[in-house]
Amino acid sequence: MAADPFTALGIASNVVQFVDFAWKLVVGSQTIYKSSAGASESNAVLRVIAADVSRLGNDIIVSGAYPALENLSRECKTISNDLLVLLENLRVKGKKTKWKCFAVAMQEIWSKGEVDELSSKLARLQSQLTAHLHWLLISEVSSIAKAIRDIRDTSVRLDLKRRADINALRKDVLDALEPLQRDENDLRSARDRAREIPTSKPNDLEDLSSKLQKLSITITALETQGTKAAADLDLLKSLYFTDLMTRHNRIEDAHAKTFTWIFKGTMPNYAKPINYVLWLRSQTGIYWIQGKPGSGKSTLMKFICDHPKTKQHLSFWAESKGKKLLIAKFFLWFSGSKLQKSQEGLLRGLLFEILRECPELTHHVLATRLAFRRELEMESLDPSVSSWTRAELAAVFQYLARQDISTRFCFFIDALDEYDEERKTHDELIKSLEKISESDDIKLCVSSRPWTVFVDAYGESQWLLKLEDLTREDIRQYVSDKFEENQQFRRLKARDRGYQELADDVVRKAQGVFLWVYLVVRELLEGFNYSDSVQLMRMRLGQFPEDLDEFFRRMIESIPKIYRPKTARTFRLATTINEPLLLMTYALLDDVEEDLELSLRLAIEPLNPEDVAFKVDTMRRRIDGRCRGLLEVVEVPQSLLLAHDPEPSFQFEVDFLHRTVRDFLSRSKDISSYLRDDSDTDSETWTLCCHALVAQIKISPPQIERLHYFLDLFFYFAHMASKRLVSPGIIDRLLDEVEASYILSRSKLEPTWPKDSSVIVGLACQNGLIRFLKRKVKGRSDLSNSSTERRGPPILWIALTPHRFLGHNFPQIVEYLLKCGADPNEFYHQMSPFVCFVKLLNDRGMWQERESLLEIIRLLLQYGANIGACFTPDSVSSAAGSLPVRSVLERHFGAEKCSWVIRKALGSREDVSSASGSRVEPTQTMAPRQNLGKGSFGTANASSWLDHQRLVKIWG
């Protein structure tokens, strides 16, 4: 493990203390070590002095991590040993002698030259130490200066509310160093005094000692706070994920003057009280905001959790118990990443907010996590940096719910209906939230559609509101404002008040659904621009279905017939992949449809900026024409993969207007049939997608991240094409082309890269492309550890890792690799493919059908996988926290099923005895992967985003 950079400060502080003590001892600037009777027996004094010299000398650790400090530490050790030898000589010389000062006795033993040499050593040691400390704190390449910058930058990036003022402490040390470096008189005086028999001047070196003591105190403070701040940030970084705030940030702010009724308690023409403020100020438990699809629930949740009045009322609730308030929020998102729609992501997001606002709770969280891990015999795992399990997160929240701490919490959780986790139900989510809310100091405001599971859980409570019943005036405000913004409307209204009444007509038909209003207003504004009469405008309005599904249907049916094949393909792509595709991908899809051979003819050369800008603008217009606003072009969120890329082709993506559009397209079979009548076939769609990705790999500016992002997409499309019975010859040709393009592109980026195709073969394994695999593996000798040239992980390792878009493994692929000689126990970065697979199971849970995973485990065991192996899930301080592979399998599949699989795999081999119930002693311990840094999947001097992504998934 890399040394903690702040350790250097601890070493430096000990050196300073030693120097201060040695000066006092050698110069004799004070009367020391008096007995209680006022007399100093030399032997008694010498014993005490020797003990102090030995203690201070031993406190100085010689660390190879800091060569300059290592030299200074060795010098201290040398001086300490010299003093100890001197002390022994004094002890022998005068067993009964009484003396006032060590310095006087020292000069009786040592010559003037020896005393001068010792004082010069001390002066040199002090001078070198102050110079090195100054360098450590200001040099760009110093690990401490870098650590301080990292703490500062990370604190800003994570928007920490209370940032450790490390810079101020750093300045304190520099201020303490400055007089020691500036004033050489102190050192000259110390050396001169060491040459003289001390007289009655006990305070001669008080100024130097005071400066050294101040330096030691400031160094210790910086070390303590720096180490703590670094550990706190490590914990926060273990909770943070890049798209944590993406959904919240994408939600439009509430329209001006809307939703303010929620703080007023009553509304005209609404009989029930709005008890939200009462709940904020005095109640606990769960407040439920329910609403139809498109009614504005997420907009309202963003409005209230960010509104100062919410904090004001909640502060009253917290202060009534003499406690502080903490507000945290999380917005679930069905169209987002796994963490954006899972309990793990939800709990990590809330806990991140808690610790960001209240760093004083960090030690509670670490202690709870450590206690939880002790129960699983994993206590040696570092709880501040290792990855989280859902069980650990739940344990932390249960602790917060049970303990009487000085904080009260209110959590805002949007869109419970968008929760989507494999083999988990909404009922389980509800139960988890209820457990959290059992504490009098924790309450939750949640929102969802009025699904039966939520109505059953919250529908009988008095603490709820039905959003569509309360937004009539908000809709009126929105419609009126949008109309008034239109210049032509203002001109028409001045002539005919009937135009003004159109707003009332929209409100009456809206039924509280803001999304419907948004779509209708967009259409009506077009009529104003054409100066349609009031009668014609009312006819326009009358044509809009009041039901959202019918509205979407009408919009799709209004798409010109000539666009429908491309519309169908666009919708098919958008609904199949659970994340938005780049706008440029759609542009290239159009290009290769017109010229299928284009992708094969293109040279590997980036498009010029003018062509990129033209394609982006052209495709933006085409998406608008084909999709009628149901899909829209948006900027890539700043936190996501390619967000910081200045290349224009990576700055825009295509996403649904609203989740209700995706839902409608997914469930409306008649619309699917309607679109399919005029569309290309599924096989044609996925073949075109493969061609588009080949083109995108070739024309994109060279960068590892881009290259492997496109590879992931290409192989997913190739998998989809192979499932649709696309001609194997076509797929093989495309696979060969993408392999050649990848090798050439990678070679341009890294000239020393050995042109290894293992990444391509591994991706083919992940996507079930067994025909290509057989063709590429035939005759290869690097499927086992006999290969010394391969730089990346074994192909079996990659095959056992679920693909980014597909998310499951293929037993037939694993079996073929094993038959070809792949070794399930081959070490790569201190872990075998088999143990890597089990670790992934431990970290993620079952990601596909139980029987399919069991079949893979059976195959691995049959071909020699070590069932007695252990692994450590994350960074550990020792091997004591290792988990036996078998215990993980038994926890997931049950002991009986696990034993059955082992018996079936091992047959009558003698290993089978261990499968019948007796504990298997670990025979192979896999240490955690240190920072792989460079060399994965390629040369030893180049890193790879794909390597990182694969291994992050493997290593949690």
N, C-alpha and C positions, 0 to 999 in steps of 0.2 A: 504494500500500500504506500502511496505517496505520503511524505511527511507533511504534517500540518504546518503551513508556513509560519503560523504564530508561535510554534515551538521555538523558533530561533530567538524570539523575544524573551522567552523564559530562560534560555541559555544565557543570553546577553545580560539579563537582570541578575542572574547568579554571579556572573563574572564581575559586574559592577559592585555587588556586595562584597565579593572577595577582595577586590582592589581597595575598596574603602577600609575594610578590616585590616588588610596588610599594611596600608599606609599608617594607620593608627598604631599598629603593633611595632613596625620598624622604626618609625620616626619618634614614637614615644610621646605623642602629643597630649597624653592624659595619664593619670595614675590609674592603673587597672588592676582588677582581680584582687581587691582587698578582702581579707577575711573579716568575719563579723567582729573579731576582737580588735581590728585595726592593724594587725600585723600580717605580713604576707610570708607564709612559709613557702620557700621556693618550690619544693616538690609539689605542694598542693596547687600552687599557681601554674606550674608547668603542665600538670595534668589537665587543668581546665583549658589552658591555651592550646595544648595539643589536641584536645577534643574539638575545640572550635575550628582550628585550622583544618583538621580532618573532615569535620562536618561540611564546612564551606567548600573544601576541595572536592568532596564527594558529590555535592549538589551540582557540580558542573559536569554535565553529560557531554561526552565527546561524540558528536553526531557527524557521520559521514555525509549527511544530506546538505550540510552547509560548510564547505571547505574552509572558508575564511574564519568562521567561528570555531571550526575544529582546531585550527592552528592556535587561536587565542585560548581555547579551552586547554590544549596541551601545555601551553605556556603557564597557565594557572596551575595545572597539575605539577609542573616542574618546580614552580615557586613554592607550592604547598609542600612538596617533598623536601625541598631545601630547608624550609622552616622546621619541618618535623625532625630532620637530621640534627639541626641546630638545637632544637629543644631537648633531644636525647643527650647531646653533648653537655648541655647545661645541667641536665638532671644528674649526670655522672659526676660532673665537676664539683657541684656544691649541693650536697644533700641537705645541709642544715642552714645554708646561707639565707639571710633575709635581704631582700632588695626591693627597691621602690619601683623600678621601671624595667621592662623587658629590653628596651633599646640599650640601656646601660650594660645589662648582662650580655647582650648580643655582641657588643663591641669588645667585650673581654674575651670572647671566643673567636670572632672573625677578625680578619685583618681589615684595614681601611679599604683595600681594593675589593674585598669580598662584599663589604657593605655597599660600596659604590655600585658594584655590579648588580646587587639585588635591587637597589633603588632605581637604577637605570632600567632594569627589566620591568619594574612596576610602572615607571613613567612611560616606557614604550608600549606596554600592554594597555594602559589607559588611553594613550593617544590613538593606537590602532583600533581600539574598541569604539571610541567615539566616532572615528572616521567611518568605520564599517557600519555602525548603526545609522549614521547619516545617509550612507549609500543605500542601505536596506530600505529606507523610508522614502527616498526620492528617485531612485533609479527606475527607469522604465522596465528594465529586465529583472528587477528584484522580485522574488516570489511574494514577499510581504507587501510591497507596493502594489503588485498585481492583485493580491488578495483583497487589499483595501479598496482598490478600484472596482473589483468584481462585486464586493459587498455594496458599494455605493450604486453601481449601475444596476445590479439586480434589484436593489431596494426601489429604485426609480421604475424599473420595468414592471415589477409586481405591484407598484403603487402602494407601498407599505405606508400605513398611517403614522407609525412611530418608528422612524429610522434610527438605527444605532448611529450615534454621532462619532463614527470612527475617525473621520477627518479631524475633528476637534482634538481627540486623544492623540492622534498622530502629530498634530501641531504642538501639543503639550510636550511630547518627547523631543521634538526638534528645538523647542524653546529651551528645554533643560540641557540639551546638547550644546547649544550655541555658546554660552559662557565658558564651558569646559574646552571647547575648541578654540575659542578666541583668546583666552587669557593663559598664556604660557607661564606667567609668573607663579601660578599655583604649583605647577610641576617643578619649576626651578627651586622654589622655596622648599618643597618636599624633599628634593634631592639634597639640597644644602643641609637641611635639618638632619637628614639621615647620617651625614658625615660627622655631626657634632655630638658631644655628650649632652643630652637634654638638660636644660636648666629649668628655671621656674617659669617657663612659657607654655603652659599646657594647652592653650587655645590657638597656637600658631596655625594649625591646619583645620581649624573649625570651618572656615569658608569652603575649602576644598571638600571636606566631608559632607557639608550641607548640600553642595551641588551634586555630589555623587548620590547621596540619599534621595534627593529630589528626582534625579534621573532614574534611579531604581524604582521609585514609586510610580512614575509616569509610564515606564516600560511595562511594569506589572499590570497597570490599569489597561493599557492598550492590548496586552496579551490576553487578559481575562475577557474584556469586552469583545475583542476581535474573534476569539475562539467561540464565544457564545453567539455572536452575531452570525458567524459562518455556520454554526450548527443549526441555528434557527432558520437560516435561509435554506440549508440543505433539506430541512423538514418541509418547508413551504414548497420548495421545488419538487419534492417527492409527491406533493398533492396537486400541484399545478399541471394543467395540460393546455396546449396552445389554443384550442378553440373553446376554452372555458366561458368566455364572454361573447362568443360569436353570435349566438341567437339573441341575446339581450341587445347587442349593438345593432343587429339588423332590423329590429322592430322599430317601426316609425314612431316618433314621439307623438303623443296625443295632440290632436288639433287644438288650437287655442280656445280656451274657455270651455272645453269639454271635460267631463268626468268630475268637475268640482263639486257636484251634488253629493259625492260620497262622504264629504266631510261635513255636510249640513244636517244630516239626520232625518230630514223630511223632503218630500218633493210634491209640488202641486199635482193633483189628479192621481196621486199614488197613495193608497190607503195605509200600507204598512210602513212602520218606521224603518229607516236605514240605520241599522245598529252597528255599523262598522267602527265608528269612533268610540262607542261604548265598549266594544270588544277590545279595541286598542288600549284603552285607559284602565280597564278593570278586570278583564276576563282572561282565562287561559284556554287551552285546548286548540281546536282547529276551526278556522273560519273558511267557509267554502264559497268561492265565486264560480257559479255555473253559467253556462251560456251556449247558445247554438253555435255551430261552426260559422266562423266569419263574423261573430258578434262583437269582436274587439277585446276578448279576454286578455290576450297577451299585451295589448296596448294599455289596457287598464292596469294590469299588474306592473308593468314598467312605470306607469304614471304614479301609482301609490307607493311602490317601494322606494322610489327616488324622491318623493315629495317631502319637503321639510315638515309639513304638518303631521305626516305619519311619524316621523322621529319625535316631534314635539309631544304627541299624545302617548307614544310608547315610553318616552322618558318619564312621564308621570307614573306610569305603571311600574317601571323599574325603581324609581326613587321612592315609591310607597313602601318598598322593602329595604330602602337604604342601599340599593345596588346600582351598578352601572348598566347601561343598555348596549346590546350589540345586535345589529340587523345584518342578516345575510340573505342572499337570494340565489336562486338557480332556475334557469329556464330550460326545461326539457325540450328536445327537438327531434322529432321522428326522422327528419331528412338529414340529420347531422351524423356525426361519428358515433361509434359505439359508446364512448364515454358521455356523449351529449344526451343519450336516451336510456341510460342504465342507472341502477342504484349505486354502483361504484362511482360513476361520474357525479351523481347527485351528492353523495356523502363527501366525496373528495372536494367538490366545489364549495359546499357549505363549510367544511372544516378549514379549507384554505381561507375563506372569508373570515372565519372566527380568529384564526391565528394571525392573519394579516392585521386585524383590528386590535387584538388583545394578545400581544406576544407573551404576556405574563402567564398565559395558560399553556404555553409550550411544554413546560416541565410536567404538567398534569397529563398531557397527551402522550409524551414520551414514556412516562411511568406506566400509564395504562397499557400502552402498546407492548412495553417490555413484560409486564405481568401476563398479558395475554399470550405472548410468545413463550414464556416460561412453561405455561400449561402444555404447550405443544413441543416442549424441549427444543425451542429455537431461540433461547435467550441470548446467544452470542451474535445474532444478527444485529447490525447497527440500526436502531429504530429511527434514526434521523434521516437515513438516506435510502433505505431499501424500499422496494415496491410494496403497495398495499393490497390486502385482500379485502373483500367485502365484509368478512367476519371481523377483521380488525377494526374497520371503520365503524361497524355497528357497535363493537365493544367500547370504542371511544365515546360514541354518542350516548350509550347506556350509562357510562361513567358520568358524563355531564348531566344526565337526567337525574342521577342518584345523589350527586354531591351537592352540598350547600356551599356554593362558591359565590364570589362577590359580583357576579354578572347575571343578568337576565337576557334571554335570547328570543328574538322573533325571526322566524324564517319565512321567506316568501318563495313559494315553489309554483312555477307556472306550468300548465299543460300536463297534468298527470296522465291524460289520455294518450300523450305522445310517448310515454314510457314503453320501451320495446326491448326486452332482454330474453335471450334464448332460455326456454324452459322455466320462465318466471311469469307470474300473472300479475294483473293489476291488484288483485286481492292481496297478494304478498306485499306489494308496495304499500297499500293502505295500512296493513298491519304493522309494517316497519315504521311508518310515520306516526301511527297511534302510540307505539312504544316510546318514541322520542317525545311526544307531546304529553306523556303522563306526568312529567315534572311540572310543578307549579311555576318553575322559572323558564320554561320553554313553551312557546306557542307558535303555531304555523298558520299562515294564510295561503291557501292553495286554490288553484283554478283548474277547471276541466270542462269537457262537454258533459251533458247530463246522461251519461251512460248508466245503465242499471247498477253496475258495481259501485259507482260513486253515489248514486241516489240511495242505495241501500246503506251505505256507510255514513253519509252526511245529511241525507234528505230530511230526517226528523229533527235535526238540530235547529235552534232558533238563530244560530250564527251562520247565516248564509244570505246570498242575494242572487236573484236571477237577472242577469245582465240585460237581456233584450227587453225586459219590462221597464228599464230605467233610462234608456238612451234616446228616447224620442226627441227631447230638446237638444241633445248633443248632435243628433243627425240633422235636425233643423239648422243648427248653427253651422255645421260643416257644409251643408248644401247651399245655404245662403251665402256663406263666405266664398265658396268656389264659384258660384254664379257671379257674385259681385266682382271677382277678379277678372272676369271676362269682359273686355271692352264692348263687344257687340251686344252682350246681354244688357249692359247699362244703357246703351243707346235705345234698344228695343223696349226696355222697361219704362223709359221716360215717355214713350208713346202709348204703351198699353200695359196697364197694371196686371193684366192676365198672366204676363210672364212671371211676375213675382209669386203668383199663386201656384206656379209649378213646383216650388219648393215644398209647399204643403202636400201636394199630390205625391211627391217622392216619399215624404215622411210617412204618409198613410200606408203606402205599399211596402215599406222597408221591413216591417216586422222585427225591427231591432237588429238587423244584420248589416253591419257596417261595410262588409266586403261587397254586398249587393249594391249598396249605395255608391260605393266607389266606382263600380263598373258602370252603373246607370249614369252617374254624373259625367263620366268620361264620354259616354255616347251622346248625352244631351248637349254638352258643350260644342260638339261637332255641329249639331242643329243650329245653335246660336250663330256659329260662324257662317252658316249658310243663310242666315236671316229667315229661318223657318217661322211660319205663323204660329200663334198660340195653339190653334187647332191642330196643326201638323205636329207640333211639339208634344201635344197630349197623345196624339196617335203613336208617336215614337215611344213615349212612356208606356202606353198600353200594350205595346208589343213585347215588352220585357217580362219574362216569366218571374213570378214572385219567389219561386223556389230556386235555390242556388244551382242545384243539379240541372234543372231545366234551363237555367240561364246559361250554364256552361255548354249544354247541349246545343242551344240556339247559337251561341258564339261559334262553336265548331262547325255547325251546319252552314253558317254564313261564310265560311272560308271558301274562296273560289275553288272550283273543282280542279283547276289546273295545279293548285298547290297541294292537293290532298296527299299524293304519294309521299312528298317530302314532309308534310305535316305528320303523317302517320309514323314515318321513320323517326322523326324528331321526338315525338311523344313516346315511342317505344324505347328509344335510348334513355330518355329522361326518367322513365318509370322503372327501367330494369336496373340501372346503376344507382346506388344509394348515395351518391354525391354528385354535385353539379360538374358537368364537363366544361372544358375551356371553349370559348367561342371559336377559337381558331380550329379546334377539332371539327366542329360543324362546318366551318368554311372548307376545310380540306375534304370533308365527306362529299360536298358538292362538286369539288374539283375532280375527284377520282371517279365520281359517277359519270361525268362527261367523258373522261378519258381514263379507262381502267388501267392502262399500261403506264400512266403518268408516274405512279409511285415507284415503278421498277426502273424507269428511265432517269429519274431525278438524280443529280449528283449530290454528294454530301456537302452542302454549302448553304449557309444561312441566307434567307431572303433579305433583300435590302429593306431598309426602314419604310420606304415609300410603298412598296408592295405589301408589307405587313399592315400599314395603316389603311391601305385601300381594302384589303381583305376584311379587317376588323369592322370598318364602317359598312362595307357591303353586307356582311353577314348579320350585323345588327339590324339592318333594314329588312333582310329576308326573314329573320326570326319574328320580327314584328308582323310582317305580312302573313306568314304561315300560321302563326299561333294566336293571333288576335289578343296579345297581351297575357294569355294564360301562362306562357313562358316568357320570361323577360331577361334581358342582359343586365347583369349587375357586376360591380367591382368585386374582385376576389378579396375576402376579408384579410385584414392586415396580419392576422395571427396564423394564417394557413400556409401550406407547404411552399407555394411559389409566390407568396404575397409580396415579398420584398424585391422581387425580380423587376428591374426597370424595363425589361423587354415587353413592348406593348401586347404581344400575343399571349402573354401570361397574366395580364391584368384584368381580364374580363372572363366571366363564366355565364352559363345559362342555367337559370333556376326557375322553379315554379313561383307564380304570383303568390300562392297561398297553399297551405297543406291540403285544403279542400279540393283543389284542382287535381293533385296527385290521387287523392282518395277517389274522386269521381272517375278518373281515367282507369284506375285499377279495378274498379268494381263494375263499370258499365260495359257489359258484354256487347250490347247493341251498338254502342259507339265504336268499340274495337272492331266489330264486323263492318260497320259503316266505313271506317277508315281503311280497313284491310282490303275492301273491294277494289280500291284504286291504288293500293300500295304495292311495293315490291314484296317478295316473300321474306320470311325470317332469314333464310339462308343467304339471300342477296344482301340483306341489311348488314349481317355480321361479316360477310366477305368484304363489303365496301368499307366497313369500319376497320378491318385489318389493313386494307390498302391505305386508308387515311392515316393510320398510325405509322405505317412505314414511311409515308411522305413526311409526317410530322417529325419523326426522328431525323430525317435527312435535312430538313430545311430549318430546324431550330438551332440557334447559336449553341455551340458546344458547352455543356455543363453537366456534371455527373448527376445532379439532382433531377434535371429535366429528362436526361436520357433514361434513367431508371423509372421515373414516373410513367413515361410513355411505354416502356417495356411491360410494366404491370398491366397497363390498359390493353396493349396489343395481345398479350397472352390470354387475357380474359376474353377478348373478342374472338380469338382463335378457338378457345374452348367452346364458346357459344356456337361458332360456325361448325365445329366438328359434331356437336350435338344435333345440328340441323341437317346432317348428312351432306354437307358440302363435299364436293369431290376431294378425296385425299390428295390428289395431285396438286390441286389449287392451294390447299393449306400448306403442303410441303414446300411449294415454291415460295410462298409468302414467308414461311418460317426460315428458309434458307436465306432469303433476302434480308430479313430482319437480323439474322445472325451476322451476316456479312457487314451490314450497316453498323451494328453495335460494335463489332470488333474494330472496324475502321475508325469510327467516331471515338471509341475509347483509346485507340492507339494515338490519335491526334492529340488527345488530352494528356496522355501519359505515354511518351515514346518508349519507355522501358517496360511497359506492360507486356506480358508474355503471350498475348493473343489467345487467352484461355476461353473456351466456350462453355465452361461449367455453369456459368450463370444462366445461359440460354437453356442448357439441358435441365438445370434445376427448375427453372420456370415452367418448362414443358411438363416436368413431373408434377409440379404443384397444380397444373391445370388439366391433368389427365390425358395429355397428348402422347399416348403410348406408342403410336406408329412412329412418330418423330424420334421418341426416346430410343426405340429399338434400332433405328437406323444410325443414331449417333453413338450409342453405347457399344454397338457391335465391334468387337476387336479392341476396345479400350482396356488399358491395364491400370487405370487410375481410380477404379471403384473401391480399391482397398488401400491400406497404408503402404503398399509396395511402391506407390508413386511418390517420388520426392520432389517433382517439379511443380506439382499443383500448389498454388498459393492460397486458394480459398477453401471454404469448408467442403467436406465430402458431399457428393450429390445426394446421398441418402439423407444427410442432415437437412438439406434444402427441401427435399421431398416430404419430410415429416413436419414441415412448417406450413400452416395454412396460408393460402394466398390472400393478398390484401382484399381483393374484390370477391373471390369465390368462397373463402372461409372454411374449406374442409379438405381432407386428405383422401387419397385413392388407394385402398388396400392392394389392388392389382398392380399399381405402380411400385409400391413398396416390395411386393413379392418378386416382381421382375428384377429389381435392383439387387435384392438379396440373392436371387438365383445366379445373377451375373457376378457375384463375388463381393458385393458391398458389405462392409464390416460394421455391425451395429455397435461395436465397442471401440471403434477407431477414435482416438483422441484428437480433438481440434480445439485449441485454446482451453485445454484442461477439462473438456467435457465430450462425452461420446454422443452420437446421434440418438441412441436409445434413452440415455439419461436426459438429454435435451428435450426429447419428446415428453417424458414423464414430468419434467420441470414445467413445461408449458401447460400440461394438464393440471398441475398443482396451482399454477398462477392464474389460469384463465377458466378452469372448469371445463366441462365437456362442450366442445364447439360443434359437434355433429352427433349423429345417431350413436347410441351406446354400443350397439353390436358392431358397428363399423370400427370404432376405436378399439374394442376388444379384439377384433380380428387382426388389426395392425399390431397390437401388443403380442398376440399369439405368434404371429409371423416373426417378429423380432426375437422373441424368446426361442422359437424353433431354430433360428439361425445363430444362436449362441449369445444373445444379449444377456448381460450380467444382472440377474435378478437380485444379487446381493450388493449392488452398487448403492452409493449414497450421493447426495448432492447438497449444496448449500444454495438456497434460493437467491441470495443477493450477497452484498458485501458482508464479510464476517471477520471477526477478530481472531477466531480459531476454528478448528474443525468440529468443535463441540456442538455447533448448531446444525450439523448435517442431518438431512432427512433420508431415511432409507427409502429406496424406490418402492419396495413392496408395501410399506405403510401408506404411501400416497395412493397406490392402486387399490388397496383395500378400502381406503376412505371413500374413493369415488365409486367403486363397483361392488363393494361388500367383500368380506373375507372369503365367503363360500365361493362366489363367482370367480374371485381372483385365484383361489386355489385350483378351481376347475380348469381355468385357462392355462395355468402353469403346468398342470398334469397333462393336459392335451398337447401342449407345446413340447414338453420334455419327454413324454412317453415313459419308458422304463429306465431312463438314465438315472444315475445315482443321485443327481441333483434333486430328483423328484421328492426325496425324503424331506427336504426342507420346505417343499410346497404343501405338505400335509398338515401344517400347523405349527411346527417348531420354528422359532425365530431364526431368520437367516442373518448371520453376522456379516456386516459390511466387509466386502473384500476390495472395494474400489471406491475411493472417495473423490468426488469431482469438486475441485475448488472453484470458486466463483470466477467468472471471466473478469480480468482486469480490463482497463480501457484498451480496446483492440487498436484504436488509433488508426494505424495504417497497415496496409497489406492485405486486407480481406478481399477475397474475390479478385485479386489482381496483384500488382507489384507490391514490393515491401515498402515503397515510398509513396503510396497514393491511397487515399481513403475513398470510400464509396457510399453514397446515400443508400443504395439498395442493400449493401452489406449491413449498414446501420439499421435500416428498417427490419431486415430479416432477423438480425440478432437481437434487436430490441424486443421483437415479438417472442423470441426464444428466451431471452433473459428477463422478461418482465419489465 
